[in-house]
Amino acid sequence: MVQRPLAFRLRPKHINEIIGQKHLVGEGHTLKRMVEAERLTSMILFGPPGTGKTSLAIALATSLNLRYKLLNAVIDKKKDLEIAVAEAKMSGTLIIILDEVHRLDKAKQDFLLPHLESNLITLIGCTTSNPYHAINPAIRSRVHLFELNKLTIDEVVSALQHALANQEDGLGNIAIEITEEALQHFAHASNGDLRSALNGLELAAFSTKKTADHVVIIDLPVAEACMQKKSFSHDKNGDAHYDVLSAFQKSIRGSDVNAALHYLARLIEAGDLDSIARRMTVIAYEDIGLANPQAGPRTLAAIEAAERVGFPEARIPLAVAIVELCLSPKSNSAYKALDQALHDVRHGNIGDIPAHLKDSHYPGASKLGRGVGYQYPHNFSGGWVKQQYLPDNLKDKQYYQPLQTGKFERALKQMYDSINNDE
């Protein structure tokens, strides 16, 4: 008989056995109160991988001795849901635990909705995606949303120690000696993913040669070898990915070069050069802007170099650009000015183009007053002459508000003030 993985065997059977998530299952908190009141409602559990979403769902059902059916929105078909609902009609309320609930297609959603409304079934959906981004509003409005947090190092260590001691479902029947360094490495390298840590520990326990005394010794090199593929966790399509990108941009905007390099390292470790390139290009023009106009072209050059050489060498031009972006003066004045102009245009605050600016390159234009009175700036000293360019209703509008965070924009401000204060 094929043995189930360690993480599966150690799934808690009661919410009191849940590792972490005290904000949900701790004394006085929502899910704990639901169990104590013996009243379970439909919900979606969301959070990073390995935080125990499915385990918590099962524990909620078993804590109340309720029947449950474990399904997967990707693998299982509408027919499987129909069978589950038929079972509920035959024998009373059924808990449907639905993994990957964000992948529920429209046909399955439409089938489930009336049964959620009538409370014939209680749905516990599990997903790593943000439900506000990924779950159909019709489903979302009928369930409670509970976010699970990534486990702390201490919580993962505690779970590993339990696995080592548990003789019934864990590794307690194997003579294992594990060093503190190895234990800590499993916890740190799993990045809060308990399933990953348990899988690594199980691999170490069964792949390490026993000593003459039939003891498995798990030291740091063994732990490193067993966790190498999970030393960093990053889902390019998940919420965590966008959190890293957000922190990356905000660190550069805040001129914290060390934080920016840290988040760049995460993105590099994930091999996501496309996202790095897009975000750096935006940053160069959104956050640096006119305070250091050459940062844009130099950033594009660094990105092109990175794309040509590929990883691991791509990190070198990227690092150079990131340090410059971080330590450059910052200005968002240009795009903010455009946003104000767009706001006027989109709200109908437009006005007629002054006649002297209208196209006059056709016969009869002058009879219509088109282009009449236009003064050609290059005919004047300094290449500038005072005349109206904005429509009458906007003629005093000043969208651009120059900043003084770099010598280039300080020079622009001087020219801008000279023009706009000229009477």
Stockholm file with secondary structure:
# STOCKHOLM 1.0

chainA/1-423         MVQRPLAFRLRPKHINEIIGQKHLVGEGHTLKRMVEAERLTSMILFGPPGTGKTSLAIALATSLNLRYKLLNAVIDKKKDLEIAVAEAKMSGTLIIILDEVHRLDKAKQDFLLPHLESNLITLIGCTTSNPYHAINPAIRSRVHLFELNKLTIDEVVSALQHALANQEDGLGNIAIEITEEALQHFAHASNGDLRSALNGLELAAFSTKKTADHVVIIDLPVAEACMQKKSFSHDKNGDAHYDVLSAFQKSIRGSDVNAALHYLARLIEAGDLDSIARRMTVIAYEDIGLANPQAGPRTLAAIEAAERVGFPEARIPLAVAIVELCLSPKSNSAYKALDQALHDVRHGNIGDIPAHLKDSHYPGASKLGRGVGYQYPHNFSGGWVKQQYLPDNLKDKQYYQPLQTGKFERALKQMYDSINNDE
#=GR chainA/1-423 SS CCCCCHHHHTCCSSGGGCCSCHHHHSTTSHHHHHHHHTCCCCEEEECSTTSCHHHHHHHHHHHTTCCEEEEETTTSCHHHHHHHHHHHHHHSCEEEEEETGGGCCHHHHHHHHHHHHTTSEEEEEEESSCHHHHSCHHHHTTSEEEECCCCCHHHHHHHHHHHHHCSSSSSTTSCEEECHHHHHHHHHHTTTCHHHHHHHHHHHHHHSCCCTTSCEEECHHHHHHHHGGGSSCCCTTSHHHHHHHHHHHHHHHTTCHHHHHHHHHHHHHTTCHHHHHHHHHHHIIIIIGGGSTTHHHHHHHHHHHHHHHCTTTTHHHHHHHHHHHHHSCCCCHHHHHHHHHHHHHHTTCCCCCCGGGSCCCSTTTGGGTTTTTCCCGGGSGGGCCCCCCSCGGGTTCCCCCCCCSSHHHHHHHHHHHHHHTCC
#=GC SS_cons         CCCCCHHHHTCCSSGGGCCSCHHHHSTTSHHHHHHHHTCCCCEEEECSTTSCHHHHHHHHHHHTTCCEEEEETTTSCHHHHHHHHHHHHHHSCEEEEEETGGGCCHHHHHHHHHHHHTTSEEEEEEESSCHHHHSCHHHHTTSEEEECCCCCHHHHHHHHHHHHHCSSSSSTTSCEEECHHHHHHHHHHTTTCHHHHHHHHHHHHHHSCCCTTSCEEECHHHHHHHHGGGSSCCCTTSHHHHHHHHHHHHHHHTTCHHHHHHHHHHHHHTTCHHHHHHHHHHHIIIIIGGGSTTHHHHHHHHHHHHHHHCTTTTHHHHHHHHHHHHHSCCCCHHHHHHHHHHHHHHTTCCCCCCGGGSCCCSTTTGGGTTTTTCCCGGGSGGGCCCCCCSCGGGTTCCCCCCCCSSHHHHHHHHHHHHHHTCC
//
